[in-house]
């Protein structure tokens, strides 16, 4: 899956990589029921990119990172929809 490759890209130590993966999994679990099945892959890629970006610049724990990722994901999606 491309989302997994996005998470594994970068210079993360094993602990940080696990934190990113756990944050992604938690955020996706919360998000998935509201995503159309046809949009799963694109949404997972966007979420993974958000998790990696936020994980790169923060000392957030898994729960905090997951919450920030969800908030950012929704903001990006809302902004994208207003442009269409």
N, C-alpha and C positions, 0 to 999 in steps of 0.2 A: 504494500500500500504506500502510496505517495506521502500520506500524512505521517506515517512512521519514519520515512526517510527524512522528512523535514525536521522531525524531532531529534533525529540522530545526527543532523548536520551541525557542525560547529565544534568548538573546543570545550566540551563539557567533561568533567570528571564523572566517574560512575555514579556518585551520589547525586550530582546535579541532574544527570540524565534520568535517573530514577524519579527524582522530584518532578521533572518536566513531564515524564510519562504518566505519573500518577495524577498530576494536575490536569493533563489532557483527558485522561480517562474519566475523571470526576466531572469535568466540564461537559464532555461529550455525553455522558450518561444523563445529565440534566437537560442537555440541548436536543438530543436525538428525537425524542417524541414529538417535537415541534417542527422538525425538518422533513420536508417532502422526500420520499425515498429517492426520487430522481435527482435530488440535490445533495445527497449524502456525501459523495466524494468531494465535491467542491467545498462543501461546508466543513468537512473534516480537514481539508488542506488549509482553509482560512483559519480555522481554530488552531491548528498546529503552528502556523506561522505566528499567530498572536501569542501563543504560549511561549514559543522560543524567543520572540522579541521581548516580552515582559520578563522572561526568565533570565535573559542576558543582562538586563539593567537593574535588577532588583534582588533583594535578599528575602523575597517573600517565601513563606512556607507553602506547602502543597495546597492547603485550603485557600489561603489568600491569593495565590497565583491562579487557582481555578476560578475564583470569584472575579478577579480582574479580567481574566480571559473571557469569561461570559459577558461581562459588561462591555468590554471592547468589541467583541464579536457582534453583539447586538447594535452597538453604535455604528460600526462599519456597515452592517447590513441595512440599517435605517438610512444612512447617508447614501448608500448605493441605490436604494429604491427611490429616493427623492430625485435622483439624477435621471431616472428612466422616464 
